Amino acid sequence: MKSRSPWSWIPSLYFAQGLPYVSVMTISVIMYKRMGISNTDIALYTSYLYLPWVIKPLWSPFIDLFRTKRFWTVWMQFVIGLALAGIALAIPLPSFFQYTIAVFWLMAFASATHDIAADGLYMLSLPQHQQAAFNGVRSTFYRIAMIAGQGVLVVVAGELEKTRGIPAAWSLAFFILAGLFLMFFAYHKFMLPVPSADHPASRSEGRSVMAEFFRTFALFFKKPGIGAIFAFLLLFRFAEAQLVKLVSPFLLDARAQGGLGLTTAEVGIAYGTVGVAALLTGGILGGLAIARFGLKRMIWIQVLAIHLPDLMFVYLSHVLPENYSIICSAIAVEQFGYGFGFAAYMMFMIMTAEGEYKTAHYAICTGFMALGMMIPGMWSGWLQDKIGYANFFVWVIVSTIPGFIVPALVKIDPEFGKKKII
């Protein structure tokens, strides 16, 4: 293996992985809200953008069977950079919603492919205890990408709106993203590690590519306790899947409509900067806690951490505080808990993927994770339009119940995730 310090590539790789995802799932929501699209349409169509992440297991075996994880990682970054530029060009057009949704979907496909390869490269390049230790680091820089995207970039777009108008401001914002992503492509072409294990998976003698493809899936579905695994992957974030689609609209909508009436720049600071800083802090501490105590010992603490702070949005939607510091503090509490608890979900997927086809099997896990976010998110905007923000966030709390049930169904090795002392 061509040796690279993990610090020379993990932070930048997961920053780059986070940018297209936050562009598709969060920045697009804020942009469409500012350009007059309804909550129902925003939640429905941006939830459809999860589809490439849902179906990526269908092509993940080909990433294992053809070329290297490094190759796919680098060149998908180039494609994503071009797609971001395409979105920037489409925003000023009369039919911008249709065009940008189409390009967002293509970018999501490239991003999902990038995720398969990047996560595979991560697992091939590090021993298990380093995977656990750097789990918090990769989560942190993924979240820093969220600060750069839904925080800094949204603040910049909000300021540009004042002088250039909304469409021109958001077009320029996406050109900035495109330039940044192409810089990451150039950096990673030279700096990513070259692990000796990073080669096309060998096919059993006499088996065709398609036979090996189906064998990859068959091995996953034969894992012990597969039913409980599916339940965990689909339902652990059932509440969060609905919450995340309506946070930005809630912060932006006028108080007469049940929202907090923040400006675009204020949302960028509160949700995209303060909130994400709390999120990444929680992610780091969650990863370190698992490396110290193991996933089994930490799981219930992290279940409580991810679900109970959703009560902050019940408070915000019922009280509608005007004090900006109180709003930022409530968001920070919810986001810290989410980051701390989500570390357990990430390690559960790594545990489930262990075996011969860990890259493809991890991709299958993330596909089910995306499906668990996509379906509840699709109806969340419609539901909020029907019952209002205050009742919607109460429903989110009710929706945490499955997240408390599924961890009791899965089996976790008491030693999994712990740093091994030699």
N, C-alpha and C positions, 0 to 999 in steps of 0.2 A: 504493500500500500504506500502510495506517495503521501508522506506524513504532512498533516496540516494541524495546527492548533485549533481545537474546536472554536475558540474565541475569534478566529480569523474568518470563519464562514457561517457558523450557526446564527449569530445575530443578524447578519445581512440577509441570509437565506430566508429566515422566517419573517423578517421585515418585508422582504419582497413577496413572500407568500401571503402576507396579510393585506397588502395594498389592493390587489384586484378584488379580494373578497369583501373588504370594507367598501370599496367602490360600488360593487354590485348590491350589497345588502344594506348599507347605511347611507353613503353619500348620495346614491340614487334616490333614496326616500326623501332626503332633505331637498335635493334639487327639484324633484317632481312636486313636492309640496309647495315650494316657492314659485313654481311655474303654473300652479293652479289645478293640479290633478287631484281628484277626490281621494279620501282615505280608503274607500272600498277598492278603487282601481289600483292605488299604490300598493296596498297589501296583497291583492290578488296577483298582479303581474310581477311584482318583485319577488313574490314567493315562488312563482314559476321559474324564476332564475336559479332556484336551488336545484332544478332538475339535472343539470350536468353533474353536480356533486352526488345526486341520488343514483344516477345510472353509471357513474364512473367505474363501479366494479365490473361492468360488462366489457370494458376495454382494458381494465387494469392487468389481466393476465398477459396481454400483448406487450405491455411495458416491461414485464418480467422476461418475455420471450424474445424481444427484439431490441437491439442496441442496449446501451447502459442507462442506469438511472441518471448519471451525470449528463449524458447527451440530451435526454428528454427534459431535464431541469433547465439547462441552459437555453435550449431553443424555444421552449414554451415561453420563457421570459421575453424573448424577442417578439414573438407573436402577440403577447399581451400588450407590450409597448405600442405596437402598431394599432391594436384594437382601441386602446385609450385615446390615441390620436384620432381614430375614426369617430369616436363618440364626441370628441371636441368639435369636429367638423359638422356633425349632424345636429347639434343642439340649436343652432340659429335657424334651422329649416322649418317651414310651416308644419310639416308632419313629424316634428321632432320626437314625439312620444313613440310612435311606431318604429322609427329608424333607430333611436337609441336603445329601445328594448331589444331589437334584433341584434345590434352590435354587442350589447351587454351579454346576451345569451351566448354569442360566439366567444366572447372573452371569458365567460364563465366556463365554457367547454375547455378552452386552453388552460385556464387556471386550475380546473379540476385535474387535468392531465399533469400539470406541474406539481400539484399536491401529491399525487401518487408517487411520482419520481423523487421528489424532495424528501418525503417521509421515508421512502425506501432507502435513499442515500444516507439519511440520518441514522437509521437502524443498522445499516451495513458498516457504518464508519465508527460506531461507538460500542463498547461493551455495555451490558445491561445496567450496571450501577451508574455509569456515566449518562446513559439514556435517562435514568430517573433524576439524576442531579441536574442535567441540562434541560429536563422537561420544563422546569420553571423558567429557564433562560429563553428557550424557544417561544414559550407562551408569552414571556415578557416582551420580546421584540416583535412578536406578532401583534401584541397590544400597542406597542409604540407606533407600529404602522397605523393603528387605529387613531392614535393621537395625531399623527401626521395627516391622516386622511380626514376623519370626521371632526378633528379638532383644529389643527393649524389651517388646513386647506379650507374648511368651512368658514373659519374666521376671515381668511383672505377673501373668499368668495363674497362673504357678507359685506366686507369693506368695498370690494369692487362693484357690488350692486348699487352703491350710492352714487357712483360716478359713471359707470358704463351701462347700467341696466342689468336686469336679471339674466337674460340669455347670454349676453357677451361675457358677463362675469363668470358664469359656470363653464362656458366654452374655454376661456383662458385657464380656469382651474384644472380642467382635464388635460389641456396641453402641458401644464406643469407636471401632472402625474405621468404623462407619456414620456417626457424627457427624463424624469427621475427613474422610471422603470427601465428605460434603455441603458441608463448608466449602470444599473445593477446587472443587466445582461452582460455588459462588457467586463465588469469586475468578476463575476462568477465564472466566466469563460476561462479565467486563469487561476482563480483562487479556490474553487471547490476541490475537496479531496478526491483521490483516485483509489478507493479501497480495492484490494485484490479480489474481494468477493463480488464486486460490481461487474458482472458479466451476464449475458443472456442466460436464463435458466436452462439447464440441460433437459432435453426431452427423453423420456424412457425409450429404449430401443424399439423401433417399429411403430411408435405412436406419431400420428400427424399433429400439426399445430392445433387443429380443432379438438382432437382427442385430449391433448394436454390442457387446452383451455377448459374443457368440461371437467377434467379431473381436478383442476384447481378449485373450481366451485364445489365439486363433490366433497373434497377434503374439508372445506370450510363447514359445509352443512352437516358433516359427520362429527363435528366437535362435541364433546360431552356437554350436556346442558344447553344445547343450542337454542331451545325455546326461551329459556330464562335470559340468555344473552340478547336475543332479539328484543325481548320486553325491555331490558335495561337500555339498549341503544335507542329504542323508539320513544320511550316514555320518561326517561330520567329528566329531560328538558322540555316536557310537554307545556309547562307553564311559561317558561322562558321563551319558547317559540312564538307564543302569542304576544307576550309583553314587548319583545324587542321590535316588532313591527309598528307599534303605536307610541313608543317613547318619543321619537322626534316629532311626529304630528302633535302629540299632547303638549310638548314644550313650545311648539310654534303657534298652535291655535289660540285665538283670542279668548279672554276670560269669559266672554259672553257665550262661547261655544264649549265651555268647560275646560279649556286649556290654560296654560300659564302665561301666554302672550309674550314669550321671549323673542328677541330678534335673532336673525341667523347667526350673527357673531356671538351672541350670548349663549346660544345652543352649542356652538363650537367650543366655547370655554367650559360650560357646565358639564355637558355630556361627552364631548369629544376630547377634553383635556383633563379636567379634574376627575371626571368619572373614569376615564381610561387609565389615568395614573393610579387610581385606587384599584382598578381591575388588574393591572399588571403587578402591583404590590401583592395582592391576594394570590395571583398566579405563581409568583416566585415563592412565597411562603408555603403555598399548597404543595408545590413540587418538592421543596426541601423537607417538608414534614413527611411526605411519603418516602423519600430517600432515607430519612432517619428512622421512622417507625414502621414502614411498610403500608401497602394499600389497605390490607384487611383491617388493621388497627385504626386507620384514619377515616374509613369510608363513611361512618355515620356522622362524624363531626363535619365532614365535607358536605354531606347531604343536608344537614341543618344550615350550613353556611350558604348554600346556593339557593335555598328556598325561602327561609324566614325573612331575609331582607326585602323581599318583594312587597312587604307591608309598607315600605317607604312610599311606594306609588299610590297605595290606598290613602295614606296620609296626605300626600301632595294633591291628589285629585279631589279630596273632600274639603281640605282646608284652603287650598289655593293660596299659599303664602306669597306675599309680595317681596319679602326679604330674599335677595339673590343669594346671600350666604347660606341661608337655610335650605334653599333649593339645591345648591351645589353640595351641601353636606349630606342631604338625603340621597342624592344620586350617588355620591361617593360610597356611602354605606352599602347600598344595594350592589354596586359594581365590585366592591372589595369582596363581598360574600360570594358573588358569582365567580370571580377569578379564583378564589380559594377552593371552591367546590368543583369547578370545572377541571382542575388538575387531576382529580380522581377519575373523571370521565376519560380523559386522555390516556391515563395509565391503564385503565380498564381495556381500552382498545388495543394498546400495545400488548397487554397480557393475552387477550383473545387472539391476536395475530401471530403469536409465537408458533414457529414450525417451519416447514420446508418452503412455503410460499408466503413469507411474512409480508412482503410488499403488497401482493395482490390481496391477501387476507386483511391487511390493515385498510386497504382501499374499500373493501367490502364493508368493513365496520363503519368507515366514514360515510359511505353511501347510505347506510341505514340511519346514521346520525343526521344526515342531511334530509332524509325522508321524514324523520321525526320533527325537524324544524319546518319543512315545507308545508305539510298538510295542515297543521294547526295555524300556521301563519296565513294561509290562503283565506280562511274565513274570519280572521281576527278583525280586519278592517270593517267588514260587513257587520259583525257583531257589535263593534264599538259604535258604528253609525246608528244602530238600532237602540242600544241601551245607554249610551253616553259613557264618558271616561270614568266617572266615579264608580258606576256599577261594573264596568269592564274590568277595572283593576281588582275589585272584589272577586270577580269570576277567576282572575288569574290566581288568586290565593287558593280558591277551591281546586284549581287545576294542578296545584302542587301535590295533591294526594297520591297520584300514581308514582311520582318521584320518591315518595317515602316507602312505597311498597316494593318496587322492583329491586332495590339493593339487597333485600332480604332473600331474594330468589336465586341470586348468583353465588357461585363458589369461588373463593379467592384464596390462593396459596398464602399462608401467613408470612412467608419470606419474600413474596414478590414485591419488587421495587426497592427493597432495602439495600443500602450500600453494603457490599460484602467486605468484612474486615479480614485481611490476610495476616 
